[in-house]
Amino acid sequence: MTFQTFLLKYGEIGIKGKNRYLFEDALVRQIKYSLKGVEGKFNVYKSQARIYVDCLSEYDYEDVVEHLKRVFGLVGICPVVRLEDEGFDRLKEEVVAYMKEMYGEKDFTFKIEARRAKKSYPKNSMEINCDLGEAVLENLKGSSVDVHKPEVLVNVEVRNEIYIYSQIIPGPGGMPVGTNGGAMLLLSGGIDSPVAGYMISKRGVKLHATYFHAPPYTSERAKQKVVDLAKIVARYSGPIELNVVNFTDIQLYIYDKCPHDELTIIMRRYMMKIAEHFALESGCLGLITGESIGQVASQTMQSLAATNEVCTLPVYRPVIGFDKQEIVDIAEKIDTYETSILPFEDCCTIFVAKHPVTKPSVKRIKKSEENLQDKIEELMKEAIESTEKITVRAF
Ligand SMILES: Nc1ncnc2c1ncn2[C@@H]1O[C@H](COP(=O)(O)OP(=O)(O)OP(=O)(O)O)[C@@H](O)[C@H]1O
């Protein structure tokens, strides 16, 4: 069956009172962005507290649904048959034809649920329900009515035009991107940070990202992997401004001057500082990392406290309480997993100590950092100034 229209249902944003239009506009923007990834011409618009996508050319149904399923804020995607109001007999014919095509010769129970927004329509909702129900019963031998728990709930909405639908494909939920400020994701090539970005983006937050690389110790391919991951996350979040920071000189300097068992923590603290610089520059209201308590030495409660200590912005760690497998499950669902496990080196793994501290004391770390006094500010300035900025789009 070819549907000319999709009716899109939204959840949480329906309750936002006076600001609802802002949420709807953000949703429309994200739907348009997502449909750029699909071949075809579409018109996305809102009308009477509903959002519609009209398909203006041939299109691939599965592909459209797949792309709409990535738009945060949508809870239901309904493929709709749309018709002009040309009298009740014509509506009856259309409903019967629709039911035949969708449910054919099968045995099924159904209920018609009419909503009459156009009050001038000559029949009320009850009459529409009864008359259409009768027509379906007469024409589809396997059908029977069940008003309490129907297998098929047929919605008939009488507005300026008439809409018929019975399928509600679940959307991803969440809030439309752009409705909750921006945040800076520390994006590595691993499994966890892309998932963390996805999760915060799902709450309507616009993503920015920062990646630290250490050429020649890390390769161009490792950087490309991070760009590819950002591209996948951008399918959901919209375009991402990615800062690629050359961290080599800072790392070598820390390696040279600080105790090796504290390397990871000290490096992470400088990553946070630089990421925060870019976050403030682009008006972000927080940082995001893919840390989860106890996963590795640098993610114990003590280590997290030591990393946090350098930041003034809040640090969001959406996977903090997740086990690895739970994070992997989301990575697989959002399609980042296969890219994340490609075996390219990360700057943290290259300069890693054999026996890193697991319970760093902030006091001791600060003492070690005093060894960096001479050059660290200058190196940070250089790293910031030489940062490459890439706008990563999914489509
Ligand atoms: N090279 C990097 N560039 C940007 N952020 C990084 C980098 N390395 C680590 N991070 C940030 O620090 C967090 C913890 O990194 P770490 O290497 O300890 O953990 P991980 O479990 O391997 O995380 P991930 O799977 O996200 O790489 C990451 O989730 C990420 O947010």
PDBQT file of the ligand as one rigid body, heavy atoms in Angstrom, charges set to zero:
ROOT
HETATM    1  N1  LIG A 401      41.067  10.899  22.894  1.00  0.00    +0.000 N 
HETATM    2  C1  LIG A 401      39.987  11.346  23.476  1.00  0.00    +0.000 A 
HETATM    3  N2  LIG A 401      39.306  12.388  22.953  1.00  0.00    +0.000 NA
HETATM    4  C2  LIG A 401      38.169  12.854  23.520  1.00  0.00    +0.000 A 
HETATM    5  N3  LIG A 401      37.651  12.333  24.632  1.00  0.00    +0.000 NA
HETATM    6  C3  LIG A 401      38.265  11.308  25.219  1.00  0.00    +0.000 A 
HETATM    7  C4  LIG A 401      39.464  10.749  24.683  1.00  0.00    +0.000 A 
HETATM    8  N4  LIG A 401      39.840   9.739  25.477  1.00  0.00    +0.000 NA
HETATM    9  C5  LIG A 401      38.932   9.664  26.461  1.00  0.00    +0.000 A 
HETATM   10  N5  LIG A 401      37.966  10.594  26.322  1.00  0.00    +0.000 N 
HETATM   11  C6  LIG A 401      36.789  10.848  27.195  1.00  0.00    +0.000 C 
HETATM   12  O1  LIG A 401      37.017  10.269  28.465  1.00  0.00    +0.000 OA
HETATM   13  C7  LIG A 401      36.082   9.198  28.688  1.00  0.00    +0.000 C 
HETATM   14  C8  LIG A 401      36.793   8.062  29.376  1.00  0.00    +0.000 C 
HETATM   15  O2  LIG A 401      37.793   7.573  28.533  1.00  0.00    +0.000 OA
HETATM   16  P1  LIG A 401      38.472   6.181  28.739  1.00  0.00    +0.000 P 
HETATM   17  O3  LIG A 401      39.464   5.982  27.681  1.00  0.00    +0.000 OA
HETATM   18  O4  LIG A 401      38.881   6.062  30.168  1.00  0.00    +0.000 OA
HETATM   19  O5  LIG A 401      37.239   5.252  28.703  1.00  0.00    +0.000 OA
HETATM   20  P2  LIG A 401      36.524   4.302  27.690  1.00  0.00    +0.000 P 
HETATM   21  O6  LIG A 401      35.701   3.429  28.536  1.00  0.00    +0.000 OA
HETATM   22  O7  LIG A 401      37.485   3.698  26.752  1.00  0.00    +0.000 OA
HETATM   23  O8  LIG A 401      35.556   5.328  26.976  1.00  0.00    +0.000 OA
HETATM   24  P3  LIG A 401      35.241   5.369  25.451  1.00  0.00    +0.000 P 
HETATM   25  O9  LIG A 401      34.718   4.013  25.151  1.00  0.00    +0.000 OA
HETATM   26  O10 LIG A 401      34.238   6.452  25.277  1.00  0.00    +0.000 OA
HETATM   27  O11 LIG A 401      36.542   5.683  24.780  1.00  0.00    +0.000 OA
HETATM   28  C9  LIG A 401      35.575   8.836  27.333  1.00  0.00    +0.000 C 
HETATM   29  O12 LIG A 401      34.290   8.241  27.403  1.00  0.00    +0.000 OA
HETATM   30  C10 LIG A 401      35.565  10.152  26.627  1.00  0.00    +0.000 C 
HETATM   31  O13 LIG A 401      34.401  10.888  26.977  1.00  0.00    +0.000 OA
ENDROOT
TORSDOF 0
